[in-house]
Amino acid sequence: MKIGSIACDIIVFSVRGEPDLGDELQTITEMVAGDVDSNVIVNLVCVDIIRSSSLTKLLELRQALVCPGMPACAL
């Protein structure tokens, strides 16, 4: 995974795809959890397929950014 930034408040993550995608998304979620000022771009250009478990991780990342502190089941 590559990490870059466009501006001081925007973080860009370039992920590799399966089978590491779920772990990479979990790492991103842990990095930005609780930071209400985080703006995140996940670059999926190298991803050919997304498994359902990785879609779950994307939803958890969204939940961490939109409603920090709320449980994922509140989606």
mmJSON file of the N, C-alpha and C atoms, coordinates in Angstrom:
{"data_MODEL":{"atom_site":{
"group_PDB":["ATOM","ATOM","ATOM","ATOM","ATOM","ATOM","ATOM","ATOM","ATOM","ATOM","ATOM","ATOM","ATOM","ATOM","ATOM","ATOM","ATOM","ATOM","ATOM","ATOM","ATOM","ATOM","ATOM","ATOM","ATOM","ATOM","ATOM","ATOM","ATOM","ATOM","ATOM","ATOM","ATOM","ATOM","ATOM","ATOM","ATOM","ATOM","ATOM","ATOM","ATOM","ATOM","ATOM","ATOM","ATOM","ATOM","ATOM","ATOM","ATOM","ATOM","ATOM","ATOM","ATOM","ATOM","ATOM","ATOM","ATOM","ATOM","ATOM","ATOM","ATOM","ATOM","ATOM","ATOM","ATOM","ATOM","ATOM","ATOM","ATOM","ATOM","ATOM","ATOM","ATOM","ATOM","ATOM","ATOM","ATOM","ATOM","ATOM","ATOM","ATOM","ATOM","ATOM","ATOM","ATOM","ATOM","ATOM","ATOM","ATOM","ATOM","ATOM","ATOM","ATOM","ATOM","ATOM","ATOM","ATOM","ATOM","ATOM","ATOM","ATOM","ATOM","ATOM","ATOM","ATOM","ATOM","ATOM","ATOM","ATOM","ATOM","ATOM","ATOM","ATOM","ATOM","ATOM","ATOM","ATOM","ATOM","ATOM","ATOM","ATOM","ATOM","ATOM","ATOM","ATOM","ATOM","ATOM","ATOM","ATOM","ATOM","ATOM","ATOM","ATOM","ATOM","ATOM","ATOM","ATOM","ATOM","ATOM","ATOM","ATOM","ATOM","ATOM","ATOM","ATOM","ATOM","ATOM","ATOM","ATOM","ATOM","ATOM","ATOM","ATOM","ATOM","ATOM","ATOM","ATOM","ATOM","ATOM","ATOM","ATOM","ATOM","ATOM","ATOM","ATOM","ATOM","ATOM","ATOM","ATOM","ATOM","ATOM","ATOM","ATOM","ATOM","ATOM","ATOM","ATOM","ATOM","ATOM","ATOM","ATOM","ATOM","ATOM","ATOM","ATOM","ATOM","ATOM","ATOM","ATOM","ATOM","ATOM","ATOM","ATOM","ATOM","ATOM","ATOM","ATOM","ATOM","ATOM","ATOM","ATOM","ATOM","ATOM","ATOM","ATOM","ATOM","ATOM","ATOM","ATOM","ATOM","ATOM","ATOM","ATOM","ATOM","ATOM","ATOM","ATOM","ATOM","ATOM","ATOM","ATOM","ATOM","ATOM","ATOM","ATOM"],
"id":[1,2,3,4,5,6,7,8,9,10,11,12,13,14,15,16,17,18,19,20,21,22,23,24,25,26,27,28,29,30,31,32,33,34,35,36,37,38,39,40,41,42,43,44,45,46,47,48,49,50,51,52,53,54,55,56,57,58,59,60,61,62,63,64,65,66,67,68,69,70,71,72,73,74,75,76,77,78,79,80,81,82,83,84,85,86,87,88,89,90,91,92,93,94,95,96,97,98,99,100,101,102,103,104,105,106,107,108,109,110,111,112,113,114,115,116,117,118,119,120,121,122,123,124,125,126,127,128,129,130,131,132,133,134,135,136,137,138,139,140,141,142,143,144,145,146,147,148,149,150,151,152,153,154,155,156,157,158,159,160,161,162,163,164,165,166,167,168,169,170,171,172,173,174,175,176,177,178,179,180,181,182,183,184,185,186,187,188,189,190,191,192,193,194,195,196,197,198,199,200,201,202,203,204,205,206,207,208,209,210,211,212,213,214,215,216,217,218,219,220,221,222,223,224,225],
"type_symbol":["N","C","C","N","C","C","N","C","C","N","C","C","N","C","C","N","C","C","N","C","C","N","C","C","N","C","C","N","C","C","N","C","C","N","C","C","N","C","C","N","C","C","N","C","C","N","C","C","N","C","C","N","C","C","N","C","C","N","C","C","N","C","C","N","C","C","N","C","C","N","C","C","N","C","C","N","C","C","N","C","C","N","C","C","N","C","C","N","C","C","N","C","C","N","C","C","N","C","C","N","C","C","N","C","C","N","C","C","N","C","C","N","C","C","N","C","C","N","C","C","N","C","C","N","C","C","N","C","C","N","C","C","N","C","C","N","C","C","N","C","C","N","C","C","N","C","C","N","C","C","N","C","C","N","C","C","N","C","C","N","C","C","N","C","C","N","C","C","N","C","C","N","C","C","N","C","C","N","C","C","N","C","C","N","C","C","N","C","C","N","C","C","N","C","C","N","C","C","N","C","C","N","C","C","N","C","C","N","C","C","N","C","C","N","C","C","N","C","C","N","C","C","N","C","C"],
"label_atom_id":["N","CA","C","N","CA","C","N","CA","C","N","CA","C","N","CA","C","N","CA","C","N","CA","C","N","CA","C","N","CA","C","N","CA","C","N","CA","C","N","CA","C","N","CA","C","N","CA","C","N","CA","C","N","CA","C","N","CA","C","N","CA","C","N","CA","C","N","CA","C","N","CA","C","N","CA","C","N","CA","C","N","CA","C","N","CA","C","N","CA","C","N","CA","C","N","CA","C","N","CA","C","N","CA","C","N","CA","C","N","CA","C","N","CA","C","N","CA","C","N","CA","C","N","CA","C","N","CA","C","N","CA","C","N","CA","C","N","CA","C","N","CA","C","N","CA","C","N","CA","C","N","CA","C","N","CA","C","N","CA","C","N","CA","C","N","CA","C","N","CA","C","N","CA","C","N","CA","C","N","CA","C","N","CA","C","N","CA","C","N","CA","C","N","CA","C","N","CA","C","N","CA","C","N","CA","C","N","CA","C","N","CA","C","N","CA","C","N","CA","C","N","CA","C","N","CA","C","N","CA","C","N","CA","C","N","CA","C","N","CA","C","N","CA","C","N","CA","C","N","CA","C","N","CA","C","N","CA","C","N","CA","C"],
"label_alt_id":[null,null,null,null,null,null,null,null,null,null,null,null,null,null,null,null,null,null,null,null,null,null,null,null,null,null,null,null,null,null,null,null,null,null,null,null,null,null,null,null,null,null,null,null,null,null,null,null,null,null,null,null,null,null,null,null,null,null,null,null,null,null,null,null,null,null,null,null,null,null,null,null,null,null,null,null,null,null,null,null,null,null,null,null,null,null,null,null,null,null,null,null,null,null,null,null,null,null,null,null,null,null,null,null,null,null,null,null,null,null,null,null,null,null,null,null,null,null,null,null,null,null,null,null,null,null,null,null,null,null,null,null,null,null,null,null,null,null,null,null,null,null,null,null,null,null,null,null,null,null,null,null,null,null,null,null,null,null,null,null,null,null,null,null,null,null,null,null,null,null,null,null,null,null,null,null,null,null,null,null,null,null,null,null,null,null,null,null,null,null,null,null,null,null,null,null,null,null,null,null,null,null,null,null,null,null,null,null,null,null,null,null,null,null,null,null,null,null,null,null,null,null,null,null,null],
"label_comp_id":["MET","MET","MET","LYS","LYS","LYS","ILE","ILE","ILE","GLY","GLY","GLY","SER","SER","SER","ILE","ILE","ILE","ALA","ALA","ALA","CYS","CYS","CYS","ASP","ASP","ASP","ILE","ILE","ILE","ILE","ILE","ILE","VAL","VAL","VAL","PHE","PHE","PHE","SER","SER","SER","VAL","VAL","VAL","ARG","ARG","ARG","GLY","GLY","GLY","GLU","GLU","GLU","PRO","PRO","PRO","ASP","ASP","ASP","LEU","LEU","LEU","GLY","GLY","GLY","ASP","ASP","ASP","GLU","GLU","GLU","LEU","LEU","LEU","GLN","GLN","GLN","THR","THR","THR","ILE","ILE","ILE","THR","THR","THR","GLU","GLU","GLU","MET","MET","MET","VAL","VAL","VAL","ALA","ALA","ALA","GLY","GLY","GLY","ASP","ASP","ASP","VAL","VAL","VAL","ASP","ASP","ASP","SER","SER","SER","ASN","ASN","ASN","VAL","VAL","VAL","ILE","ILE","ILE","VAL","VAL","VAL","ASN","ASN","ASN","LEU","LEU","LEU","VAL","VAL","VAL","CYS","CYS","CYS","VAL","VAL","VAL","ASP","ASP","ASP","ILE","ILE","ILE","ILE","ILE","ILE","ARG","ARG","ARG","SER","SER","SER","SER","SER","SER","SER","SER","SER","LEU","LEU","LEU","THR","THR","THR","LYS","LYS","LYS","LEU","LEU","LEU","LEU","LEU","LEU","GLU","GLU","GLU","LEU","LEU","LEU","ARG","ARG","ARG","GLN","GLN","GLN","ALA","ALA","ALA","LEU","LEU","LEU","VAL","VAL","VAL","CYS","CYS","CYS","PRO","PRO","PRO","GLY","GLY","GLY","MET","MET","MET","PRO","PRO","PRO","ALA","ALA","ALA","CYS","CYS","CYS","ALA","ALA","ALA","LEU","LEU","LEU"],
"label_asym_id":["A","A","A","A","A","A","A","A","A","A","A","A","A","A","A","A","A","A","A","A","A","A","A","A","A","A","A","A","A","A","A","A","A","A","A","A","A","A","A","A","A","A","A","A","A","A","A","A","A","A","A","A","A","A","A","A","A","A","A","A","A","A","A","A","A","A","A","A","A","A","A","A","A","A","A","A","A","A","A","A","A","A","A","A","A","A","A","A","A","A","A","A","A","A","A","A","A","A","A","A","A","A","A","A","A","A","A","A","A","A","A","A","A","A","A","A","A","A","A","A","A","A","A","A","A","A","A","A","A","A","A","A","A","A","A","A","A","A","A","A","A","A","A","A","A","A","A","A","A","A","A","A","A","A","A","A","A","A","A","A","A","A","A","A","A","A","A","A","A","A","A","A","A","A","A","A","A","A","A","A","A","A","A","A","A","A","A","A","A","A","A","A","A","A","A","A","A","A","A","A","A","A","A","A","A","A","A","A","A","A","A","A","A","A","A","A","A","A","A","A","A","A","A","A","A"],
"label_entity_id":["1","1","1","1","1","1","1","1","1","1","1","1","1","1","1","1","1","1","1","1","1","1","1","1","1","1","1","1","1","1","1","1","1","1","1","1","1","1","1","1","1","1","1","1","1","1","1","1","1","1","1","1","1","1","1","1","1","1","1","1","1","1","1","1","1","1","1","1","1","1","1","1","1","1","1","1","1","1","1","1","1","1","1","1","1","1","1","1","1","1","1","1","1","1","1","1","1","1","1","1","1","1","1","1","1","1","1","1","1","1","1","1","1","1","1","1","1","1","1","1","1","1","1","1","1","1","1","1","1","1","1","1","1","1","1","1","1","1","1","1","1","1","1","1","1","1","1","1","1","1","1","1","1","1","1","1","1","1","1","1","1","1","1","1","1","1","1","1","1","1","1","1","1","1","1","1","1","1","1","1","1","1","1","1","1","1","1","1","1","1","1","1","1","1","1","1","1","1","1","1","1","1","1","1","1","1","1","1","1","1","1","1","1","1","1","1","1","1","1","1","1","1","1","1","1"],
"label_seq_id":[1,1,1,2,2,2,3,3,3,4,4,4,5,5,5,6,6,6,7,7,7,8,8,8,9,9,9,10,10,10,11,11,11,12,12,12,13,13,13,14,14,14,15,15,15,16,16,16,17,17,17,18,18,18,19,19,19,20,20,20,21,21,21,22,22,22,23,23,23,24,24,24,25,25,25,26,26,26,27,27,27,28,28,28,29,29,29,30,30,30,31,31,31,32,32,32,33,33,33,34,34,34,35,35,35,36,36,36,37,37,37,38,38,38,39,39,39,40,40,40,41,41,41,42,42,42,43,43,43,44,44,44,45,45,45,46,46,46,47,47,47,48,48,48,49,49,49,50,50,50,51,51,51,52,52,52,53,53,53,54,54,54,55,55,55,56,56,56,57,57,57,58,58,58,59,59,59,60,60,60,61,61,61,62,62,62,63,63,63,64,64,64,65,65,65,66,66,66,67,67,67,68,68,68,69,69,69,70,70,70,71,71,71,72,72,72,73,73,73,74,74,74,75,75,75],
"pdbx_PDB_ins_code":[null,null,null,null,null,null,null,null,null,null,null,null,null,null,null,null,null,null,null,null,null,null,null,null,null,null,null,null,null,null,null,null,null,null,null,null,null,null,null,null,null,null,null,null,null,null,null,null,null,null,null,null,null,null,null,null,null,null,null,null,null,null,null,null,null,null,null,null,null,null,null,null,null,null,null,null,null,null,null,null,null,null,null,null,null,null,null,null,null,null,null,null,null,null,null,null,null,null,null,null,null,null,null,null,null,null,null,null,null,null,null,null,null,null,null,null,null,null,null,null,null,null,null,null,null,null,null,null,null,null,null,null,null,null,null,null,null,null,null,null,null,null,null,null,null,null,null,null,null,null,null,null,null,null,null,null,null,null,null,null,null,null,null,null,null,null,null,null,null,null,null,null,null,null,null,null,null,null,null,null,null,null,null,null,null,null,null,null,null,null,null,null,null,null,null,null,null,null,null,null,null,null,null,null,null,null,null,null,null,null,null,null,null,null,null,null,null,null,null,null,null,null,null,null,null],
"Cartn_x":[0.852,0.0,0.896,0.562,1.262,0.384,1.007,0.286,0.847,-0.03,0.381,-0.648,-0.446,-1.432,-1.519,-2.719,-2.96,-2.828,-3.377,-3.326,-3.118,-2.988,-2.684,-3.785,-5.011,-6.108,-6.679,-6.02,-6.489,-5.396,-5.731,-4.786,-5.223,-4.275,-4.55,-3.867,-4.64,-4.122,-4.279,-3.18,-3.225,-3.074,-4.121,-4.121,-3.838,-3.366,-2.932,-4.026,-5.009,-6.058,-5.971,-6.807,-6.87,-5.59,-5.124,-5.757,-5.454,-4.684,-4.274,-5.232,-6.224,-7.093,-7.781,-8.326,-9.015,-8.103,-6.878,-5.921,-5.529,-5.355,-4.988,-6.111,-7.352,-8.492,-8.638,-8.364,-8.4,-7.345,-6.147,-5.068,-5.452,-6.054,-6.497,-7.529,-8.489,-9.539,-8.939,-7.973,-7.325,-6.534,-5.942,-5.159,-6.032,-7.227,-8.065,-9.175,-9.338,-10.415,-10.286,-11.378,-11.401,-10.935,-10.403,-9.948,-11.075,-11.857,-13.034,-12.669,-11.427,-11.003,-10.359,-10.396,-9.771,-10.596,-9.922,-10.492,-9.653,-10.288,-9.557,-9.982,-8.992,-9.224,-8.563,-9.323,-8.773,-8.695,-7.483,-7.242,-7.338,-8.358,-8.601,-8.209,-7.379,-7.056,-6.373,-5.623,-4.917,-5.751,-6.982,-7.835,-8.687,-8.576,-9.377,-10.68,-10.631,-11.791,-11.851,-13.068,-13.265,-14.171,-13.668,-14.456,-15.438,-16.438,-17.453,-16.836,-15.812,-15.165,-14.476,-13.946,-13.314,-14.366,-15.527,-16.623,-17.053,-17.063,-17.373,-16.367,-15.09,-14.038,-14.203,-14.626,-14.891,-16.034,-17.076,-18.191,-17.765,-16.899,-16.388,-15.533,-14.749,-13.96,-14.882,-15.915,-16.886,-17.523,-17.9,-18.507,-17.557,-16.287,-15.282,-15.108,-15.285,-15.103,-16.363,-17.533,-18.772,-19.34,-19.327,-19.915,-18.93,-17.837,-16.861,-17.492,-17.133,-17.645,-18.904,-19.58,-20.778,-20.396,-21.088,-20.785,-21.137,-20.409,-20.624,-22.028,-22.648,-23.98,-25.034,-24.678,-25.627,-25.771,-25.02,-25.136,-26.541],
"Cartn_y":[-1.166,0.0,1.227,2.187,3.462,4.51,5.404,6.471,7.797,8.684,10.007,11.023,12.267,13.289,14.302,14.818,15.856,17.215,17.311,18.533,18.105,19.075,18.747,17.942,18.009,17.296,16.156,15.802,14.711,13.651,12.429,11.313,10.376,9.985,9.076,7.743,6.677,5.331,4.585,4.083,3.243,1.797,1.022,-0.364,-1.304,-2.52,-3.483,-4.416,-4.662,-5.608,-6.891,-7.837,-9.112,-9.896,-10.667,-11.043,-10.09,-9.024,-8.12,-6.954,-6.794,-5.628,-5.489,-6.559,-6.49,-6.009,-6.519,-6.094,-4.631,-4.21,-2.826,-1.876,-2.241,-1.412,-1.354,-2.46,-2.476,-1.531,-1.531,-0.65,0.811,1.123,2.499,2.924,2.051,2.358,2.641,1.841,2.055,3.363,3.736,4.972,6.22,6.195,7.398,7.378,6.279,6.171,7.265,7.938,8.973,10.335,10.438,11.721,12.3,13.198,13.732,14.62,15.054,15.914,15.147,13.827,13.026,13.048,13.252,13.096,12.037,10.985,9.828,9.512,9.245,8.72,7.353,6.331,4.994,4.752,4.68,4.462,2.96,2.565,1.162,0.808,1.608,1.41,0.068,-0.463,-1.739,-2.942,-2.719,-3.789,-4.355,-5.667,-6.336,-6.892,-7.341,-7.981,-7.551,-7.387,-7.046,-8.107,-8.79,-9.816,-9.152,-9.903,-9.371,-8.945,-9.652,-9.266,-7.91,-7.608,-6.304,-5.199,-5.528,-4.546,-4.19,-5.185,-4.931,-3.971,-4.168,-3.276,-1.861,-1.719,-0.394,0.294,-0.461,0.098,0.495,-0.31,0.025,1.284,1.45,2.67,3.873,3.736,4.829,5.181,4.162,4.378,5.126,4.76,5.415,6.88,7.2,8.581,9.419,8.833,9.578,9.706,8.617,8.595,7.962,8.655,8.05,7.71,6.548,6.122,5.289,5.29,4.484,3.065,2.079,0.699,0.477,-0.406,-0.681,-1.214,-1.866,-2.425,-1.335,-0.084,1.021,1.508,0.882,1.273,1.054],
"Cartn_z":[0.0,0.0,0.0,-0.841,-0.873,-0.221,0.519,1.186,0.689,0.278,-0.175,0.27,-0.125,0.205,-0.922,-1.122,-2.116,-1.443,-0.253,0.546,1.994,2.866,4.264,4.941,4.428,5.084,4.25,3.138,2.287,2.18,2.573,2.514,1.393,0.55,-0.566,-0.287,-0.329,-0.143,-1.461,-2.015,-3.212,-2.767,-2.953,-2.489,-3.645,-3.321,-4.326,-4.794,-4.004,-4.372,-3.574,-3.94,-3.232,-3.455,-2.512,-1.251,-0.101,-0.341,0.738,0.967,0.13,0.195,1.547,2.084,3.374,4.491,4.533,5.555,5.372,4.126,3.86,4.277,3.974,4.368,5.881,6.569,8.026,8.589,8.007,8.437,8.238,7.088,6.823,7.856,8.144,9.125,10.488,10.902,12.196,12.215,11.085,11.012,11.157,10.58,10.562,11.606,12.31,13.304,14.356,14.595,15.618,15.139,13.947,13.41,12.564,13.143,12.457,11.275,11.188,10.085,8.939,8.99,7.938,6.661,5.561,4.235,3.546,3.082,2.581,1.153,0.315,-1.028,-1.08,-1.448,-1.624,-3.126,-3.64,-5.062,-5.349,-6.081,-6.391,-7.824,-8.467,-9.875,-10.141,-9.191,-9.367,-8.93,-8.537,-8.017,-9.148,-9.354,-10.383,-9.827,-8.582,-7.963,-6.5,-6.003,-4.591,-3.99,-2.977,-2.287,-1.331,-0.938,-0.027,1.306,1.762,3.022,2.886,1.704,1.478,1.361,0.795,0.764,2.179,3.058,4.463,5.066,4.764,5.275,4.729,3.464,2.909,3.651,3.98,4.741,6.151,6.758,8.088,8.033,6.963,6.787,6.651,5.85,5.697,7.034,7.785,9.093,10.028,10.004,10.866,10.491,9.207,8.754,8.929,8.67,8.706,10.123,10.868,12.21,13.174,13.524,14.432,15.778,16.284,17.571,17.511,16.359,16.214,15.817,16.323,15.914,14.45,13.785,12.367,12.083,13.055,12.833,12.702,12.985,12.871,11.435,10.49,9.09,8.675],
"occupancy":[1.0,1.0,1.0,1.0,1.0,1.0,1.0,1.0,1.0,1.0,1.0,1.0,1.0,1.0,1.0,1.0,1.0,1.0,1.0,1.0,1.0,1.0,1.0,1.0,1.0,1.0,1.0,1.0,1.0,1.0,1.0,1.0,1.0,1.0,1.0,1.0,1.0,1.0,1.0,1.0,1.0,1.0,1.0,1.0,1.0,1.0,1.0,1.0,1.0,1.0,1.0,1.0,1.0,1.0,1.0,1.0,1.0,1.0,1.0,1.0,1.0,1.0,1.0,1.0,1.0,1.0,1.0,1.0,1.0,1.0,1.0,1.0,1.0,1.0,1.0,1.0,1.0,1.0,1.0,1.0,1.0,1.0,1.0,1.0,1.0,1.0,1.0,1.0,1.0,1.0,1.0,1.0,1.0,1.0,1.0,1.0,1.0,1.0,1.0,1.0,1.0,1.0,1.0,1.0,1.0,1.0,1.0,1.0,1.0,1.0,1.0,1.0,1.0,1.0,1.0,1.0,1.0,1.0,1.0,1.0,1.0,1.0,1.0,1.0,1.0,1.0,1.0,1.0,1.0,1.0,1.0,1.0,1.0,1.0,1.0,1.0,1.0,1.0,1.0,1.0,1.0,1.0,1.0,1.0,1.0,1.0,1.0,1.0,1.0,1.0,1.0,1.0,1.0,1.0,1.0,1.0,1.0,1.0,1.0,1.0,1.0,1.0,1.0,1.0,1.0,1.0,1.0,1.0,1.0,1.0,1.0,1.0,1.0,1.0,1.0,1.0,1.0,1.0,1.0,1.0,1.0,1.0,1.0,1.0,1.0,1.0,1.0,1.0,1.0,1.0,1.0,1.0,1.0,1.0,1.0,1.0,1.0,1.0,1.0,1.0,1.0,1.0,1.0,1.0,1.0,1.0,1.0,1.0,1.0,1.0,1.0,1.0,1.0,1.0,1.0,1.0,1.0,1.0,1.0,1.0,1.0,1.0,1.0,1.0,1.0],
"B_iso_or_equiv":[0.0,0.0,0.0,0.0,0.0,0.0,0.0,0.0,0.0,0.0,0.0,0.0,0.0,0.0,0.0,0.0,0.0,0.0,0.0,0.0,0.0,0.0,0.0,0.0,0.0,0.0,0.0,0.0,0.0,0.0,0.0,0.0,0.0,0.0,0.0,0.0,0.0,0.0,0.0,0.0,0.0,0.0,0.0,0.0,0.0,0.0,0.0,0.0,0.0,0.0,0.0,0.0,0.0,0.0,0.0,0.0,0.0,0.0,0.0,0.0,0.0,0.0,0.0,0.0,0.0,0.0,0.0,0.0,0.0,0.0,0.0,0.0,0.0,0.0,0.0,0.0,0.0,0.0,0.0,0.0,0.0,0.0,0.0,0.0,0.0,0.0,0.0,0.0,0.0,0.0,0.0,0.0,0.0,0.0,0.0,0.0,0.0,0.0,0.0,0.0,0.0,0.0,0.0,0.0,0.0,0.0,0.0,0.0,0.0,0.0,0.0,0.0,0.0,0.0,0.0,0.0,0.0,0.0,0.0,0.0,0.0,0.0,0.0,0.0,0.0,0.0,0.0,0.0,0.0,0.0,0.0,0.0,0.0,0.0,0.0,0.0,0.0,0.0,0.0,0.0,0.0,0.0,0.0,0.0,0.0,0.0,0.0,0.0,0.0,0.0,0.0,0.0,0.0,0.0,0.0,0.0,0.0,0.0,0.0,0.0,0.0,0.0,0.0,0.0,0.0,0.0,0.0,0.0,0.0,0.0,0.0,0.0,0.0,0.0,0.0,0.0,0.0,0.0,0.0,0.0,0.0,0.0,0.0,0.0,0.0,0.0,0.0,0.0,0.0,0.0,0.0,0.0,0.0,0.0,0.0,0.0,0.0,0.0,0.0,0.0,0.0,0.0,0.0,0.0,0.0,0.0,0.0,0.0,0.0,0.0,0.0,0.0,0.0,0.0,0.0,0.0,0.0,0.0,0.0,0.0,0.0,0.0,0.0,0.0,0.0],
"pdbx_formal_charge":[null,null,null,null,null,null,null,null,null,null,null,null,null,null,null,null,null,null,null,null,null,null,null,null,null,null,null,null,null,null,null,null,null,null,null,null,null,null,null,null,null,null,null,null,null,null,null,null,null,null,null,null,null,null,null,null,null,null,null,null,null,null,null,null,null,null,null,null,null,null,null,null,null,null,null,null,null,null,null,null,null,null,null,null,null,null,null,null,null,null,null,null,null,null,null,null,null,null,null,null,null,null,null,null,null,null,null,null,null,null,null,null,null,null,null,null,null,null,null,null,null,null,null,null,null,null,null,null,null,null,null,null,null,null,null,null,null,null,null,null,null,null,null,null,null,null,null,null,null,null,null,null,null,null,null,null,null,null,null,null,null,null,null,null,null,null,null,null,null,null,null,null,null,null,null,null,null,null,null,null,null,null,null,null,null,null,null,null,null,null,null,null,null,null,null,null,null,null,null,null,null,null,null,null,null,null,null,null,null,null,null,null,null,null,null,null,null,null,null,null,null,null,null,null,null],
"auth_seq_id":[1,1,1,2,2,2,3,3,3,4,4,4,5,5,5,6,6,6,7,7,7,8,8,8,9,9,9,10,10,10,11,11,11,12,12,12,13,13,13,14,14,14,15,15,15,16,16,16,17,17,17,18,18,18,19,19,19,20,20,20,21,21,21,22,22,22,23,23,23,24,24,24,25,25,25,26,26,26,27,27,27,28,28,28,29,29,29,30,30,30,31,31,31,32,32,32,33,33,33,34,34,34,35,35,35,36,36,36,37,37,37,38,38,38,39,39,39,40,40,40,41,41,41,42,42,42,43,43,43,44,44,44,45,45,45,46,46,46,47,47,47,48,48,48,49,49,49,50,50,50,51,51,51,52,52,52,53,53,53,54,54,54,55,55,55,56,56,56,57,57,57,58,58,58,59,59,59,60,60,60,61,61,61,62,62,62,63,63,63,64,64,64,65,65,65,66,66,66,67,67,67,68,68,68,69,69,69,70,70,70,71,71,71,72,72,72,73,73,73,74,74,74,75,75,75],
"auth_comp_id":["MET","MET","MET","LYS","LYS","LYS","ILE","ILE","ILE","GLY","GLY","GLY","SER","SER","SER","ILE","ILE","ILE","ALA","ALA","ALA","CYS","CYS","CYS","ASP","ASP","ASP","ILE","ILE","ILE","ILE","ILE","ILE","VAL","VAL","VAL","PHE","PHE","PHE","SER","SER","SER","VAL","VAL","VAL","ARG","ARG","ARG","GLY","GLY","GLY","GLU","GLU","GLU","PRO","PRO","PRO","ASP","ASP","ASP","LEU","LEU","LEU","GLY","GLY","GLY","ASP","ASP","ASP","GLU","GLU","GLU","LEU","LEU","LEU","GLN","GLN","GLN","THR","THR","THR","ILE","ILE","ILE","THR","THR","THR","GLU","GLU","GLU","MET","MET","MET","VAL","VAL","VAL","ALA","ALA","ALA","GLY","GLY","GLY","ASP","ASP","ASP","VAL","VAL","VAL","ASP","ASP","ASP","SER","SER","SER","ASN","ASN","ASN","VAL","VAL","VAL","ILE","ILE","ILE","VAL","VAL","VAL","ASN","ASN","ASN","LEU","LEU","LEU","VAL","VAL","VAL","CYS","CYS","CYS","VAL","VAL","VAL","ASP","ASP","ASP","ILE","ILE","ILE","ILE","ILE","ILE","ARG","ARG","ARG","SER","SER","SER","SER","SER","SER","SER","SER","SER","LEU","LEU","LEU","THR","THR","THR","LYS","LYS","LYS","LEU","LEU","LEU","LEU","LEU","LEU","GLU","GLU","GLU","LEU","LEU","LEU","ARG","ARG","ARG","GLN","GLN","GLN","ALA","ALA","ALA","LEU","LEU","LEU","VAL","VAL","VAL","CYS","CYS","CYS","PRO","PRO","PRO","GLY","GLY","GLY","MET","MET","MET","PRO","PRO","PRO","ALA","ALA","ALA","CYS","CYS","CYS","ALA","ALA","ALA","LEU","LEU","LEU"],
"auth_asym_id":["A","A","A","A","A","A","A","A","A","A","A","A","A","A","A","A","A","A","A","A","A","A","A","A","A","A","A","A","A","A","A","A","A","A","A","A","A","A","A","A","A","A","A","A","A","A","A","A","A","A","A","A","A","A","A","A","A","A","A","A","A","A","A","A","A","A","A","A","A","A","A","A","A","A","A","A","A","A","A","A","A","A","A","A","A","A","A","A","A","A","A","A","A","A","A","A","A","A","A","A","A","A","A","A","A","A","A","A","A","A","A","A","A","A","A","A","A","A","A","A","A","A","A","A","A","A","A","A","A","A","A","A","A","A","A","A","A","A","A","A","A","A","A","A","A","A","A","A","A","A","A","A","A","A","A","A","A","A","A","A","A","A","A","A","A","A","A","A","A","A","A","A","A","A","A","A","A","A","A","A","A","A","A","A","A","A","A","A","A","A","A","A","A","A","A","A","A","A","A","A","A","A","A","A","A","A","A","A","A","A","A","A","A","A","A","A","A","A","A","A","A","A","A","A","A"],
"auth_atom_id":["N","CA","C","N","CA","C","N","CA","C","N","CA","C","N","CA","C","N","CA","C","N","CA","C","N","CA","C","N","CA","C","N","CA","C","N","CA","C","N","CA","C","N","CA","C","N","CA","C","N","CA","C","N","CA","C","N","CA","C","N","CA","C","N","CA","C","N","CA","C","N","CA","C","N","CA","C","N","CA","C","N","CA","C","N","CA","C","N","CA","C","N","CA","C","N","CA","C","N","CA","C","N","CA","C","N","CA","C","N","CA","C","N","CA","C","N","CA","C","N","CA","C","N","CA","C","N","CA","C","N","CA","C","N","CA","C","N","CA","C","N","CA","C","N","CA","C","N","CA","C","N","CA","C","N","CA","C","N","CA","C","N","CA","C","N","CA","C","N","CA","C","N","CA","C","N","CA","C","N","CA","C","N","CA","C","N","CA","C","N","CA","C","N","CA","C","N","CA","C","N","CA","C","N","CA","C","N","CA","C","N","CA","C","N","CA","C","N","CA","C","N","CA","C","N","CA","C","N","CA","C","N","CA","C","N","CA","C","N","CA","C","N","CA","C","N","CA","C","N","CA","C","N","CA","C","N","CA","C","N","CA","C"],
"pdbx_PDB_model_num":[1,1,1,1,1,1,1,1,1,1,1,1,1,1,1,1,1,1,1,1,1,1,1,1,1,1,1,1,1,1,1,1,1,1,1,1,1,1,1,1,1,1,1,1,1,1,1,1,1,1,1,1,1,1,1,1,1,1,1,1,1,1,1,1,1,1,1,1,1,1,1,1,1,1,1,1,1,1,1,1,1,1,1,1,1,1,1,1,1,1,1,1,1,1,1,1,1,1,1,1,1,1,1,1,1,1,1,1,1,1,1,1,1,1,1,1,1,1,1,1,1,1,1,1,1,1,1,1,1,1,1,1,1,1,1,1,1,1,1,1,1,1,1,1,1,1,1,1,1,1,1,1,1,1,1,1,1,1,1,1,1,1,1,1,1,1,1,1,1,1,1,1,1,1,1,1,1,1,1,1,1,1,1,1,1,1,1,1,1,1,1,1,1,1,1,1,1,1,1,1,1,1,1,1,1,1,1,1,1,1,1,1,1,1,1,1,1,1,1,1,1,1,1,1,1]
}}}
